[in-house]
């Protein structure tokens, strides 16, 4: 998926369905049933160990799955999930 397409992606029902279909083609090896959290997570990237507060800057767009039994969170890069969307 190209950078420009990711920058303007909105979590619509159609995008959610694309993500679910892409997740079903991946071997994620998650030991429990999970649910997709509605929305994206942006993980900030710090260039210094001492950075505590980040306003703006680089981020990694991610999706989140939550374990139905444990509540454990699983994060996956949106670009990597959607990059091989059609591949099995």
FIGU-451876 format. One line per field, with one value per atom (N, C-alpha, C): atom name; x, y, z; residue number from 1. Coordinates in nm, 2 decimals, padded with zeros to 4 digits. Layout:
atom = c(CA / ...) $
c1 = c(X / ...) $
c2 = c(Y / ...) $
c3 = c(Z / ...) $
nr = c(NUM / ...) $
//
This chain:
atom = c(N / CA / C / N / CA / C / N / CA / C / N / CA / C / N / CA / C / N / CA / C / N / CA / C / N / CA / C / N / CA / C / N / CA / C / N / CA / C / N / CA / C / N / CA / C / N / CA / C / N / CA / C / N / CA / C / N / CA / C / N / CA / C / N / CA / C / N / CA / C / N / CA / C / N / CA / C / N / CA / C / N / CA / C / N / CA / C / N / CA / C / N / CA / C / N / CA / C / N / CA / C / N / CA / C / N / CA / C / N / CA / C / N / CA / C / N / CA / C / N / CA / C / N / CA / C / N / CA / C / N / CA / C / N / CA / C / N / CA / C / N / CA / C / N / CA / C / N / CA / C / N / CA / C / N / CA / C / N / CA / C / N / CA / C / N / CA / C / N / CA / C / N / CA / C / N / CA / C / N / CA / C / N / CA / C / N / CA / C / N / CA / C / N / CA / C / N / CA / C / N / CA / C / N / CA / C / N / CA / C / N / CA / C / N / CA / C / N / CA / C / N / CA / C / N / CA / C / N / CA / C / N / CA / C / N / CA / C / N / CA / C / N / CA / C / N / CA / C / N / CA / C / N / CA / C / N / CA / C / N / CA / C / N / CA / C / N / CA / C / N / CA / C / N / CA / C / N / CA / C / N / CA / C / N / CA / C / N / CA / C / N / CA / C / N / CA / C / N / CA / C / N / CA / C / N / CA / C) $
c1 = c(00.08 / 00.00 / 00.09 / 00.05 / 00.14 / 00.11 / 00.22 / 00.21 / 00.09 / 00.07 / -00.04 / -00.17 / -00.19 / -00.32 / -00.34 / -00.23 / -00.24 / -00.27 / -00.21 / -00.23 / -00.37 / -00.45 / -00.59 / -00.69 / -00.65 / -00.74 / -00.83 / -00.96 / -01.05 / -01.11 / -01.13 / -01.18 / -01.33 / -01.36 / -01.50 / -01.54 / -01.67 / -01.70 / -01.63 / -01.61 / -01.54 / -01.39 / -01.33 / -01.19 / -01.18 / -01.27 / -01.27 / -01.29 / -01.37 / -01.39 / -01.26 / -01.19 / -01.06 / -00.96 / -00.95 / -00.86 / -00.89 / -01.02 / -01.06 / -01.02 / -01.05 / -01.01 / -00.86 / -00.79 / -00.64 / -00.59 / -00.65 / -00.61 / -00.63 / -00.74 / -00.78 / -00.68 / -00.60 / -00.51 / -00.37 / -00.35 / -00.22 / -00.21 / -00.10 / -00.08 / -00.02 / -00.12 / -00.08 / -00.04 / -00.07 / -00.04 / -00.08 / -00.20 / -00.26 / -00.33 / -00.30 / -00.35 / -00.50 / -00.57 / -00.71 / -00.79 / -00.92 / -01.01 / -00.99 / -00.99 / -00.97 / -01.08 / -01.09 / -01.18 / -01.10 / -01.14 / -01.07 / -01.13 / -01.04 / -01.07 / -01.11 / -01.22 / -01.26 / -01.18 / -01.09 / -01.01 / -00.86 / -00.78 / -00.64 / -00.56 / -00.44 / -00.35 / -00.23 / -00.18 / -00.05 / 00.05 / 00.15 / 00.27 / 00.37 / 00.40 / 00.51 / 00.65 / 00.73 / 00.87 / 00.96 / 01.03 / 01.12 / 01.26 / 01.33 / 01.47 / 01.57 / 01.52 / 01.61 / 01.55 / 01.63 / 01.58 / 01.51 / 01.56 / 01.51 / 01.38 / 01.33 / 01.20 / 01.08 / 01.02 / 00.90 / 00.77 / 00.77 / 00.65 / 00.68 / 00.59 / 00.60 / 00.48 / 00.50 / 00.39 / 00.42 / 00.34 / 00.36 / 00.48 / 00.54 / 00.65 / 00.60 / 00.70 / 00.68 / 00.60 / 00.51 / 00.43 / 00.42 / 00.38 / 00.35 / 00.20 / 00.12 / -00.02 / -00.04 / -00.12 / -00.14 / -00.29 / -00.32 / -00.45 / -00.43 / -00.54 / -00.53 / -00.63 / -00.59 / -00.68 / -00.67 / -00.79 / -00.79 / -00.84 / -00.77 / -00.81 / -00.94 / -01.03 / -01.17 / -01.17 / -01.07 / -01.07 / -00.97 / -00.85 / -00.75 / -00.75 / -00.80 / -00.79 / -00.65 / -00.57 / -00.43 / -00.45 / -00.36 / -00.37 / -00.26 / -00.30 / -00.20 / -00.20 / -00.09 / -00.07 / 00.00 / -00.06 / 00.00 / 00.01 / 00.12 / 00.14 / 00.03 / -00.04 / -00.14 / -00.09 / 00.03 / 00.09 / 00.12 / 00.18 / 00.21 / 00.09 / -00.02 / -00.14 / -00.20 / -00.20 / -00.27 / -00.18 / -00.05 / 00.04 / 00.02 / -00.01 / -00.03 / -00.18 / -00.27 / -00.41 / -00.47 / -00.43 / -00.49 / -00.41 / -00.30 / -00.22 / -00.26 / -00.25 / -00.29 / -00.17) $
c2 = c(-00.12 / 00.00 / 00.12 / 00.22 / 00.34 / 00.43 / 00.51 / 00.60 / 00.70 / 00.75 / 00.85 / 00.79 / 00.66 / 00.60 / 00.58 / 00.55 / 00.53 / 00.66 / 00.77 / 00.90 / 00.95 / 00.91 / 00.96 / 00.85 / 00.74 / 00.63 / 00.65 / 00.63 / 00.65 / 00.51 / 00.49 / 00.35 / 00.34 / 00.32 / 00.30 / 00.15 / 00.11 / -00.03 / -00.10 / -00.04 / -00.10 / -00.13 / -00.03 / -00.05 / -00.16 / -00.16 / -00.27 / -00.40 / -00.42 / -00.55 / -00.58 / -00.49 / -00.52 / -00.57 / -00.50 / -00.54 / -00.68 / -00.71 / -00.85 / -00.95 / -00.93 / -01.02 / -01.04 / -00.93 / -00.94 / -01.02 / -01.00 / -01.07 / -01.22 / -01.26 / -01.40 / -01.47 / -01.40 / -01.46 / -01.47 / -01.41 / -01.41 / -01.52 / -01.57 / -01.67 / -01.59 / -01.54 / -01.46 / -01.53 / -01.66 / -01.74 / -01.68 / -01.63 / -01.58 / -01.70 / -01.73 / -01.85 / -01.83 / -01.73 / -01.71 / -01.64 / -01.64 / -01.56 / -01.42 / -01.33 / -01.19 / -01.11 / -00.98 / -00.89 / -00.77 / -00.71 / -00.60 / -00.47 / -00.39 / -00.26 / -00.16 / -00.10 / 00.00 / 00.13 / 00.15 / 00.26 / 00.23 / 00.33 / 00.31 / 00.36 / 00.31 / 00.35 / 00.40 / 00.52 / 00.57 / 00.56 / 00.48 / 00.46 / 00.56 / 00.66 / 00.76 / 00.69 / 00.75 / 00.71 / 00.81 / 00.78 / 00.87 / 00.85 / 00.96 / 00.96 / 00.96 / 00.99 / 01.00 / 00.92 / 00.85 / 00.77 / 00.86 / 00.99 / 01.08 / 01.15 / 01.12 / 01.19 / 01.13 / 01.21 / 01.16 / 01.21 / 01.32 / 01.38 / 01.40 / 01.35 / 01.36 / 01.43 / 01.55 / 01.62 / 01.63 / 01.56 / 01.55 / 01.45 / 01.46 / 01.37 / 01.24 / 01.15 / 01.03 / 00.93 / 00.85 / 00.75 / 00.63 / 00.52 / 00.39 / 00.37 / 00.38 / 00.35 / 00.20 / 00.17 / 00.03 / -00.01 / -00.14 / -00.18 / -00.26 / -00.27 / -00.34 / -00.45 / -00.57 / -00.68 / -00.70 / -00.73 / -00.76 / -00.90 / -00.97 / -01.11 / -01.11 / -01.20 / -01.20 / -01.26 / -01.34 / -01.40 / -01.33 / -01.29 / -01.24 / -01.09 / -01.02 / -00.88 / -00.83 / -00.93 / -00.90 / -00.82 / -00.72 / -00.64 / -00.69 / -00.70 / -00.73 / -00.62 / -00.56 / -00.45 / -00.50 / -00.46 / -00.49 / -00.37 / -00.35 / -00.24 / -00.25 / -00.14 / -00.14 / -00.16 / -00.11 / -00.13 / -00.27 / -00.34 / -00.48 / -00.57 / -00.54 / -00.62 / -00.60 / -00.48 / -00.46 / -00.48 / -00.50 / -00.50 / -00.62 / -00.74 / -00.86 / -00.90 / -00.80 / -00.82 / -00.94 / -00.95 / -01.05 / -01.19 / -01.19 / -01.31 / -01.41 / -01.54 / -01.64 / -01.73) $
c3 = c(00.00 / 00.00 / 00.00 / -00.08 / -00.10 / 00.02 / 00.05 / 00.16 / 00.15 / 00.03 / 00.01 / 00.05 / 00.01 / 00.04 / 00.19 / 00.27 / 00.41 / 00.48 / 00.43 / 00.50 / 00.51 / 00.41 / 00.41 / 00.43 / 00.49 / 00.51 / 00.63 / 00.62 / 00.73 / 00.76 / 00.89 / 00.93 / 00.90 / 00.78 / 00.74 / 00.74 / 00.73 / 00.73 / 00.61 / 00.50 / 00.39 / 00.42 / 00.48 / 00.52 / 00.63 / 00.72 / 00.83 / 00.76 / 00.66 / 00.59 / 00.52 / 00.45 / 00.39 / 00.49 / 00.61 / 00.71 / 00.76 / 00.78 / 00.83 / 00.72 / 00.60 / 00.49 / 00.48 / 00.50 / 00.50 / 00.62 / 00.73 / 00.85 / 00.84 / 00.77 / 00.75 / 00.66 / 00.58 / 00.49 / 00.55 / 00.67 / 00.73 / 00.84 / 00.87 / 00.97 / 01.09 / 01.18 / 01.29 / 01.41 / 01.43 / 01.54 / 01.67 / 01.68 / 01.80 / 01.87 / 02.00 / 02.06 / 02.11 / 02.08 / 02.13 / 02.02 / 02.04 / 01.95 / 01.98 / 01.88 / 01.90 / 01.82 / 01.86 / 01.80 / 01.75 / 01.64 / 01.58 / 01.65 / 01.70 / 01.76 / 01.65 / 01.66 / 01.55 / 01.56 / 01.47 / 01.46 / 01.45 / 01.42 / 01.40 / 01.53 / 01.55 / 01.65 / 01.58 / 01.63 / 01.57 / 01.68 / 01.65 / 01.74 / 01.71 / 01.80 / 01.77 / 01.77 / 01.69 / 01.68 / 01.74 / 01.85 / 01.92 / 01.86 / 01.84 / 01.79 / 01.90 / 02.03 / 02.14 / 02.26 / 02.33 / 02.45 / 02.55 / 02.56 / 02.67 / 02.63 / 02.51 / 02.46 / 02.54 / 02.62 / 02.69 / 02.63 / 02.57 / 02.51 / 02.36 / 02.28 / 02.13 / 02.08 / 02.02 / 01.95 / 01.81 / 01.73 / 01.58 / 01.56 / 01.45 / 01.42 / 01.35 / 01.34 / 01.27 / 01.35 / 01.29 / 01.35 / 01.26 / 01.33 / 01.25 / 01.27 / 01.16 / 01.17 / 01.19 / 01.29 / 01.33 / 01.35 / 01.34 / 01.39 / 01.52 / 01.59 / 01.72 / 01.72 / 01.77 / 01.80 / 01.95 / 02.01 / 02.15 / 02.17 / 02.26 / 02.30 / 02.37 / 02.32 / 02.38 / 02.52 / 02.55 / 02.69 / 02.78 / 02.73 / 02.82 / 02.82 / 02.71 / 02.70 / 02.65 / 02.62 / 02.56 / 02.43 / 02.41 / 02.29 / 02.19 / 02.07 / 01.96 / 01.86 / 01.83 / 01.74 / 01.61 / 01.49 / 01.37 / 01.28 / 01.21 / 01.12 / 01.01 / 00.99 / 00.88 / 00.74 / 00.72 / 00.59 / 00.56 / 00.66 / 00.65 / 00.63 / 00.71 / 00.70 / 00.56 / 00.51 / 00.38 / 00.26 / 00.28 / 00.16 / 00.08 / 00.13 / 00.05 / 00.06 / 00.05 / 00.08 / -00.01 / -00.13 / -00.21 / -00.21 / -00.15 / -00.15 / -00.04 / -00.07 / 00.03 / 00.06) $
nr = c(1 / 1 / 1 / 2 / 2 / 2 / 3 / 3 / 3 / 4 / 4 / 4 / 5 / 5 / 5 / 6 / 6 / 6 / 7 / 7 / 7 / 8 / 8 / 8 / 9 / 9 / 9 / 10 / 10 / 10 / 11 / 11 / 11 / 12 / 12 / 12 / 13 / 13 / 13 / 14 / 14 / 14 / 15 / 15 / 15 / 16 / 16 / 16 / 17 / 17 / 17 / 18 / 18 / 18 / 19 / 19 / 19 / 20 / 20 / 20 / 21 / 21 / 21 / 22 / 22 / 22 / 23 / 23 / 23 / 24 / 24 / 24 / 25 / 25 / 25 / 26 / 26 / 26 / 27 / 27 / 27 / 28 / 28 / 28 / 29 / 29 / 29 / 30 / 30 / 30 / 31 / 31 / 31 / 32 / 32 / 32 / 33 / 33 / 33 / 34 / 34 / 34 / 35 / 35 / 35 / 36 / 36 / 36 / 37 / 37 / 37 / 38 / 38 / 38 / 39 / 39 / 39 / 40 / 40 / 40 / 41 / 41 / 41 / 42 / 42 / 42 / 43 / 43 / 43 / 44 / 44 / 44 / 45 / 45 / 45 / 46 / 46 / 46 / 47 / 47 / 47 / 48 / 48 / 48 / 49 / 49 / 49 / 50 / 50 / 50 / 51 / 51 / 51 / 52 / 52 / 52 / 53 / 53 / 53 / 54 / 54 / 54 / 55 / 55 / 55 / 56 / 56 / 56 / 57 / 57 / 57 / 58 / 58 / 58 / 59 / 59 / 59 / 60 / 60 / 60 / 61 / 61 / 61 / 62 / 62 / 62 / 63 / 63 / 63 / 64 / 64 / 64 / 65 / 65 / 65 / 66 / 66 / 66 / 67 / 67 / 67 / 68 / 68 / 68 / 69 / 69 / 69 / 70 / 70 / 70 / 71 / 71 / 71 / 72 / 72 / 72 / 73 / 73 / 73 / 74 / 74 / 74 / 75 / 75 / 75 / 76 / 76 / 76 / 77 / 77 / 77 / 78 / 78 / 78 / 79 / 79 / 79 / 80 / 80 / 80 / 81 / 81 / 81 / 82 / 82 / 82 / 83 / 83 / 83 / 84 / 84 / 84 / 85 / 85 / 85 / 86 / 86 / 86 / 87 / 87 / 87 / 88 / 88 / 88) $
//
